[in-house]
Amino acid sequence: MTDQNNHGHRQRLRDKYNNLGLSALTDDEVLELLLTLGTPRKGCKETARALLKECGSLAEVLEATPDRLQQVKGVGQQNSFALGFIHDVSRRFLNQRLISRNYLRSSREVADYLNHTMRHLSKEVFKVIYLDSAFAIIDTEILFEGTLASNTIYPRELVKATLARDAAALVIAHNHPSGTCHPSEADQALTRTLFQACALLDIRLLDHLIIGSDSKPYSFADHGQMAEIDQQWQASR
């Protein structure tokens, strides 16, 4: 395909997006347009298709490491940089979009944000979403990283970080790199421990979400477990 034909093809894709929106574009067309940011003159259609074949989906392409991307013919440092940069910008956008929103009205968006930022990680991380007394989102933070267990998540550090932000409530999340979202006994015990530590200082732990790569996030609140923990806490006082 000549440079003129490339330009005409790209312009048709841009016009399609401008007139009909992203939903009108297939994944390979979306990826093709993204690749043009790093390859302004060369045709990107076959490279886009090769990336999707290698990785399996647009999401997996965006989450792939530069080394994996550059194993595909036609993908160089500029392409892998552009794709990684776009993915990181989308993370920041999703994070900033949540700030000041009411958590209870935006819980689905929070789950989408957590899923987008955590499901592909190869190591475990423990993320906290801090809320004010009206459940508006104040901030998000990765508080712990590494192999997570009840003896590596320190309630004191969680409470300290919460008080520093003058937060009144929390949502916590961690990922399972193995893929499954089903909570382990350690996850259950950790949730109870952190709930009790927060409750002693009148901080509400609203939910604990587990993020995996092979299914939607698991919510302790949606499964009734946060209410059960709360009842047990109230009965023990």
C-alpha atoms as a printed R data frame, in Angstrom:
    type eleno elety resid chain resno       x       y      z
1   ATOM     1    CA   MET     A     1   0.000   0.000  0.000
2   ATOM     2    CA   THR     A     2   1.430   3.370 -1.030
3   ATOM     3    CA   ASP     A     3   1.785   6.334  1.349
4   ATOM     4    CA   GLN     A     4  -1.187   7.986 -0.378
5   ATOM     5    CA   ASN     A     5  -3.327   4.879  0.047
6   ATOM     6    CA   ASN     A     6  -2.215   4.604  3.704
7   ATOM     7    CA   HIS     A     7  -3.222   8.193  4.310
8   ATOM     8    CA   GLY     A     8  -6.598   7.672  2.664
9   ATOM     9    CA   HIS     A     9  -7.265   4.489  4.638
10  ATOM    10    CA   ARG     A    10  -6.362   6.122  7.937
11  ATOM    11    CA   GLN     A    11  -8.505   9.128  7.171
12  ATOM    12    CA   ARG     A    12 -11.465   6.848  6.466
13  ATOM    13    CA   LEU     A    13 -10.973   5.210  9.855
14  ATOM    14    CA   ARG     A    14 -10.725   8.605 11.553
15  ATOM    15    CA   ASP     A    15 -13.879   9.788  9.777
16  ATOM    16    CA   LYS     A    16 -15.655   6.610 10.825
17  ATOM    17    CA   TYR     A    17 -14.730   7.282 14.441
18  ATOM    18    CA   ASN     A    18 -15.604  10.990 14.271
19  ATOM    19    CA   ASN     A    19 -19.002  10.297 12.707
20  ATOM    20    CA   LEU     A    20 -20.054   7.100 14.463
21  ATOM    21    CA   GLY     A    21 -17.921   6.804 17.622
22  ATOM    22    CA   LEU     A    22 -15.625   4.095 18.939
23  ATOM    23    CA   SER     A    23 -18.357   1.426 18.922
24  ATOM    24    CA   ALA     A    24 -18.335   1.533 15.115
25  ATOM    25    CA   LEU     A    25 -14.688   0.413 15.004
26  ATOM    26    CA   THR     A    26 -13.555  -3.181 15.336
27  ATOM    27    CA   ASP     A    27 -10.717  -3.997 17.741
28  ATOM    28    CA   ASP     A    28  -8.232  -4.332 14.897
29  ATOM    29    CA   GLU     A    29  -9.304  -0.920 13.549
30  ATOM    30    CA   VAL     A    30  -8.904   0.651 17.000
31  ATOM    31    CA   LEU     A    31  -5.472  -0.900 17.395
32  ATOM    32    CA   GLU     A    32  -4.509   0.133 13.873
33  ATOM    33    CA   LEU     A    33  -5.279   3.763 14.661
34  ATOM    34    CA   LEU     A    34  -3.347   3.534 17.926
35  ATOM    35    CA   LEU     A    35  -0.327   2.139 16.112
36  ATOM    36    CA   THR     A    36  -0.327   5.087 13.724
37  ATOM    37    CA   LEU     A    37   0.708   7.266 16.674
38  ATOM    38    CA   GLY     A    38   4.051   5.448 16.721
39  ATOM    39    CA   THR     A    39   4.173   4.749 12.986
40  ATOM    40    CA   PRO     A    40   2.937   7.894 11.236
41  ATOM    41    CA   ARG     A    41   3.589   6.784  7.639
42  ATOM    42    CA   LYS     A    42   3.791   3.005  7.410
43  ATOM    43    CA   GLY     A    43   0.644   0.882  7.075
44  ATOM    44    CA   CYS     A    44  -0.406  -0.716 10.384
45  ATOM    45    CA   LYS     A    45  -3.308  -2.989  9.439
46  ATOM    46    CA   GLU     A    46  -1.368  -6.254  9.318
47  ATOM    47    CA   THR     A    47   0.607  -5.364 12.436
48  ATOM    48    CA   ALA     A    48  -2.618  -4.716 14.336
49  ATOM    49    CA   ARG     A    49  -4.019  -8.085 13.268
50  ATOM    50    CA   ALA     A    50  -0.785  -9.838 14.219
51  ATOM    51    CA   LEU     A    51  -0.845  -8.253 17.693
52  ATOM    52    CA   LEU     A    52  -4.435  -9.328 18.281
53  ATOM    53    CA   LYS     A    53  -3.597 -12.854 17.141
54  ATOM    54    CA   GLU     A    54  -0.575 -12.977 19.455
55  ATOM    55    CA   CYS     A    55  -2.248 -11.493 22.536
56  ATOM    56    CA   GLY     A    56  -5.868 -12.557 22.059
57  ATOM    57    CA   SER     A    57  -7.674  -9.255 22.647
58  ATOM    58    CA   LEU     A    58  -7.265  -5.493 22.572
59  ATOM    59    CA   ALA     A    59  -7.077  -5.422 26.384
60  ATOM    60    CA   GLU     A    60  -4.286  -7.997 26.397
61  ATOM    61    CA   VAL     A    61  -2.364  -6.007 23.782
62  ATOM    62    CA   LEU     A    62  -2.546  -2.857 25.894
63  ATOM    63    CA   GLU     A    63  -1.480  -4.770 29.000
64  ATOM    64    CA   ALA     A    64   1.404  -6.600 27.317
65  ATOM    65    CA   THR     A    65   5.010  -5.786 28.169
66  ATOM    66    CA   PRO     A    66   7.176  -3.948 25.617
67  ATOM    67    CA   ASP     A    67   9.271  -7.078 25.147
68  ATOM    68    CA   ARG     A    68   6.218  -9.149 24.238
69  ATOM    69    CA   LEU     A    69   4.875  -6.475 21.902
70  ATOM    70    CA   GLN     A    70   8.187  -6.161 20.092
71  ATOM    71    CA   GLN     A    71   8.234  -9.888 19.361
72  ATOM    72    CA   VAL     A    72   5.502  -9.208 16.790
73  ATOM    73    CA   LYS     A    73   6.795  -8.283 13.346
74  ATOM    74    CA   GLY     A    74   6.345  -4.588 12.626
75  ATOM    75    CA   VAL     A    75   6.268  -3.497 16.276
76  ATOM    76    CA   GLY     A    76   9.202  -1.388 17.397
77  ATOM    77    CA   GLN     A    77  10.083   0.728 20.383
78  ATOM    78    CA   GLN     A    78   7.906   3.627 19.226
79  ATOM    79    CA   ASN     A    79   4.850   1.394 18.862
80  ATOM    80    CA   SER     A    80   5.314  -0.310 22.217
81  ATOM    81    CA   PHE     A    81   5.893   3.055 23.878
82  ATOM    82    CA   ALA     A    82   2.719   4.503 22.336
83  ATOM    83    CA   LEU     A    83   0.574   1.539 23.425
84  ATOM    84    CA   GLY     A    84   1.997   1.503 26.951
85  ATOM    85    CA   PHE     A    85   1.609   5.249 27.294
86  ATOM    86    CA   ILE     A    86  -2.023   5.148 26.156
87  ATOM    87    CA   HIS     A    87  -2.775   2.382 28.624
88  ATOM    88    CA   ASP     A    88  -1.206   4.287 31.524
89  ATOM    89    CA   VAL     A    89  -3.060   7.478 30.564
90  ATOM    90    CA   SER     A    90  -6.341   5.556 30.629
91  ATOM    91    CA   ARG     A    91  -5.515   4.322 34.140
92  ATOM    92    CA   ARG     A    92  -4.889   7.854 35.341
93  ATOM    93    CA   PHE     A    93  -8.073   9.048 33.671
94  ATOM    94    CA   LEU     A    94 -10.171   6.358 35.360
95  ATOM    95    CA   ASN     A    95  -8.558   7.157 38.718
96  ATOM    96    CA   GLN     A    96  -9.088  10.924 38.481
97  ATOM    97    CA   ARG     A    97 -12.639  10.474 37.189
98  ATOM    98    CA   LEU     A    98 -13.578   8.733 40.437
99  ATOM    99    CA   ILE     A    99 -12.305  11.433 42.794
100 ATOM   100    CA   SER     A   100 -15.173  13.259 44.571
101 ATOM   101    CA   ARG     A   101 -17.775  10.835 43.230
102 ATOM   102    CA   ASN     A   102 -20.077   9.062 45.639
103 ATOM   103    CA   TYR     A   103 -18.884   5.493 46.012
104 ATOM   104    CA   LEU     A   104 -22.320   3.930 46.503
105 ATOM   105    CA   ARG     A   105 -23.583   5.464 43.258
106 ATOM   106    CA   SER     A   106 -20.350   4.685 41.402
107 ATOM   107    CA   SER     A   107 -19.493   1.223 42.719
108 ATOM   108    CA   ARG     A   108 -19.633  -0.303 39.244
109 ATOM   109    CA   GLU     A   109 -17.182   2.297 37.919
110 ATOM   110    CA   VAL     A   110 -14.921   1.624 40.898
111 ATOM   111    CA   ALA     A   111 -14.978  -2.094 40.109
112 ATOM   112    CA   ASP     A   112 -14.201  -1.333 36.457
113 ATOM   113    CA   TYR     A   113 -11.307   0.903 37.506
114 ATOM   114    CA   LEU     A   114  -9.877  -1.724 39.852
115 ATOM   115    CA   ASN     A   115 -10.286  -4.427 37.247
116 ATOM   116    CA   HIS     A   116  -8.551  -2.303 34.628
117 ATOM   117    CA   THR     A   117  -5.605  -1.364 36.840
118 ATOM   118    CA   MET     A   118  -5.055  -4.617 38.747
119 ATOM   119    CA   ARG     A   119  -6.179  -7.705 36.863
120 ATOM   120    CA   HIS     A   120  -3.077  -8.026 34.678
121 ATOM   121    CA   LEU     A   121  -0.490  -7.546 37.453
122 ATOM   122    CA   SER     A   122   1.984 -10.388 37.978
123 ATOM   123    CA   LYS     A   123   2.457  -9.619 41.684
124 ATOM   124    CA   GLU     A   124  -0.059  -9.008 44.421
125 ATOM   125    CA   VAL     A   125  -0.956  -5.477 45.460
126 ATOM   126    CA   PHE     A   126  -3.278  -4.121 48.136
127 ATOM   127    CA   LYS     A   127  -5.158  -0.984 47.090
128 ATOM   128    CA   VAL     A   128  -7.227   1.329 49.275
129 ATOM   129    CA   ILE     A   129  -9.995   3.714 48.235
130 ATOM   130    CA   TYR     A   130 -10.479   6.421 50.865
131 ATOM   131    CA   LEU     A   131 -13.950   7.936 51.372
132 ATOM   132    CA   ASP     A   132 -15.296  10.874 53.351
133 ATOM   133    CA   SER     A   133 -18.337  10.747 55.659
134 ATOM   134    CA   ALA     A   134 -20.677  11.169 52.667
135 ATOM   135    CA   PHE     A   135 -18.881   8.297 50.887
136 ATOM   136    CA   ALA     A   136 -17.336  10.620 48.318
137 ATOM   137    CA   ILE     A   137 -14.004   9.278 47.058
138 ATOM   138    CA   ILE     A   138 -11.026  11.208 48.429
139 ATOM   139    CA   ASP     A   139  -8.095   9.258 47.027
140 ATOM   140    CA   THR     A   140  -6.798   5.849 45.973
141 ATOM   141    CA   GLU     A   141  -3.476   4.286 46.918
142 ATOM   142    CA   ILE     A   142  -1.508   1.060 46.648
143 ATOM   143    CA   LEU     A   143  -0.602   0.520 50.291
144 ATOM   144    CA   PHE     A   144   1.174  -2.844 50.158
145 ATOM   145    CA   GLU     A   145   2.894  -4.881 47.444
146 ATOM   146    CA   GLY     A   146   4.303  -8.368 47.248
147 ATOM   147    CA   THR     A   147   3.026 -11.651 48.647
148 ATOM   148    CA   LEU     A   148  -0.013 -10.620 50.628
149 ATOM   149    CA   ALA     A   149  -1.211 -12.464 53.708
150 ATOM   150    CA   SER     A   150  -2.810 -11.549 57.008
151 ATOM   151    CA   ASN     A   151   0.633 -11.171 58.582
152 ATOM   152    CA   THR     A   152   1.910  -8.804 55.860
153 ATOM   153    CA   ILE     A   153  -1.028  -6.377 55.838
154 ATOM   154    CA   TYR     A   154  -0.596  -4.221 58.896
155 ATOM   155    CA   PRO     A   155  -3.864  -2.783 60.290
156 ATOM   156    CA   ARG     A   156  -1.886   0.017 61.954
157 ATOM   157    CA   GLU     A   157  -0.551   1.223 58.588
158 ATOM   158    CA   LEU     A   158  -4.011   1.100 57.052
159 ATOM   159    CA   VAL     A   159  -5.528   3.090 59.907
160 ATOM   160    CA   LYS     A   160  -2.630   5.562 59.873
161 ATOM   161    CA   ALA     A   161  -3.063   6.222 56.144
162 ATOM   162    CA   THR     A   162  -6.818   6.599 56.600
163 ATOM   163    CA   LEU     A   163  -6.504   9.122 59.421
164 ATOM   164    CA   ALA     A   164  -3.905  11.094 57.453
165 ATOM   165    CA   ARG     A   165  -6.546  11.686 54.772
166 ATOM   166    CA   ASP     A   166  -9.276  12.384 57.318
167 ATOM   167    CA   ALA     A   167 -11.250   9.548 55.708
168 ATOM   168    CA   ALA     A   168 -14.339   8.101 57.363
169 ATOM   169    CA   ALA     A   169 -14.740   4.955 55.274
170 ATOM   170    CA   LEU     A   170 -12.740   2.603 53.080
171 ATOM   171    CA   VAL     A   171 -12.966   0.155 50.254
172 ATOM   172    CA   ILE     A   172 -10.027  -2.228 49.948
173 ATOM   173    CA   ALA     A   173  -8.984  -4.445 47.078
174 ATOM   174    CA   HIS     A   174  -6.273  -6.900 46.211
175 ATOM   175    CA   ASN     A   175  -5.544  -9.055 43.195
176 ATOM   176    CA   HIS     A   176  -5.031 -12.760 42.658
177 ATOM   177    CA   PRO     A   177  -2.399 -13.183 39.919
178 ATOM   178    CA   SER     A   178  -3.424 -16.843 39.679
179 ATOM   179    CA   GLY     A   179  -6.650 -15.673 38.025
180 ATOM   180    CA   THR     A   180  -9.395 -16.879 40.348
181 ATOM   181    CA   CYS     A   181 -11.323 -14.308 42.374
182 ATOM   182    CA   HIS     A   182 -12.700 -16.710 44.970
183 ATOM   183    CA   PRO     A   183 -11.642 -15.595 48.481
184 ATOM   184    CA   SER     A   184  -9.380 -17.889 50.471
185 ATOM   185    CA   GLU     A   185  -9.666 -18.495 54.206
186 ATOM   186    CA   ALA     A   186  -6.791 -16.034 54.627
187 ATOM   187    CA   ASP     A   187  -8.774 -13.423 52.663
188 ATOM   188    CA   GLN     A   188 -11.753 -13.990 54.935
189 ATOM   189    CA   ALA     A   189  -9.634 -13.671 58.066
190 ATOM   190    CA   LEU     A   190  -7.883 -10.559 56.760
191 ATOM   191    CA   THR     A   191 -11.209  -8.863 56.033
192 ATOM   192    CA   ARG     A   192 -12.462  -9.516 59.569
193 ATOM   193    CA   THR     A   193  -9.210  -8.278 61.105
194 ATOM   194    CA   LEU     A   194  -9.170  -5.059 59.100
195 ATOM   195    CA   PHE     A   195 -12.870  -4.440 59.699
196 ATOM   196    CA   GLN     A   196 -12.389  -4.711 63.457
197 ATOM   197    CA   ALA     A   197  -9.272  -2.508 63.451
198 ATOM   198    CA   CYS     A   198 -11.140   0.195 61.534
199 ATOM   199    CA   ALA     A   199 -14.304  -0.114 63.599
200 ATOM   200    CA   LEU     A   200 -12.387   0.611 66.798
201 ATOM   201    CA   LEU     A   201 -11.771   4.110 65.418
202 ATOM   202    CA   ASP     A   202 -15.238   4.509 63.852
203 ATOM   203    CA   ILE     A   203 -13.881   3.959 60.345
204 ATOM   204    CA   ARG     A   204 -16.239   1.979 58.126
205 ATOM   205    CA   LEU     A   205 -14.840  -0.735 55.904
206 ATOM   206    CA   LEU     A   206 -17.519  -0.944 53.218
207 ATOM   207    CA   ASP     A   207 -16.158  -3.633 50.939
208 ATOM   208    CA   HIS     A   208 -13.248  -5.848 50.029
209 ATOM   209    CA   LEU     A   209 -12.865  -6.676 46.355
210 ATOM   210    CA   ILE     A   210 -10.705  -9.408 44.867
211 ATOM   211    CA   ILE     A   211  -9.501  -8.869 41.324
212 ATOM   212    CA   GLY     A   212  -8.594 -11.786 39.055
213 ATOM   213    CA   SER     A   213  -7.773 -12.105 35.398
214 ATOM   214    CA   ASP     A   214 -10.398 -14.698 34.492
215 ATOM   215    CA   SER     A   215 -13.658 -13.286 35.897
216 ATOM   216    CA   LYS     A   216 -15.336 -10.174 37.229
217 ATOM   217    CA   PRO     A   217 -14.222  -8.862 40.651
218 ATOM   218    CA   TYR     A   218 -15.447 -10.643 43.766
219 ATOM   219    CA   SER     A   219 -17.180  -8.313 46.229
220 ATOM   220    CA   PHE     A   220 -17.503  -9.246 49.898
221 ATOM   221    CA   ALA     A   221 -20.342  -6.728 50.219
222 ATOM   222    CA   ASP     A   222 -22.297  -8.114 47.259
223 ATOM   223    CA   HIS     A   223 -22.043 -11.601 48.761
224 ATOM   224    CA   GLY     A   224 -23.379 -10.404 52.117
225 ATOM   225    CA   GLN     A   225 -20.121 -11.017 53.956
226 ATOM   226    CA   MET     A   226 -19.510  -7.428 55.054
227 ATOM   227    CA   ALA     A   227 -22.964  -7.322 56.665
228 ATOM   228    CA   GLU     A   228 -22.231 -10.635 58.400
229 ATOM   229    CA   ILE     A   229 -18.893  -9.362 59.725
230 ATOM   230    CA   ASP     A   230 -20.612  -6.197 60.952
231 ATOM   231    CA   GLN     A   231 -23.277  -8.220 62.778
232 ATOM   232    CA   GLN     A   232 -20.616 -10.354 64.440
233 ATOM   233    CA   TRP     A   233 -18.733  -7.224 65.497
234 ATOM   234    CA   GLN     A   234 -21.851  -5.587 66.950
235 ATOM   235    CA   ALA     A   235 -22.738  -8.780 68.841
236 ATOM   236    CA   SER     A   236 -19.270  -9.006 70.395
237 ATOM   237    CA   ARG     A   237 -19.249  -5.484 71.812
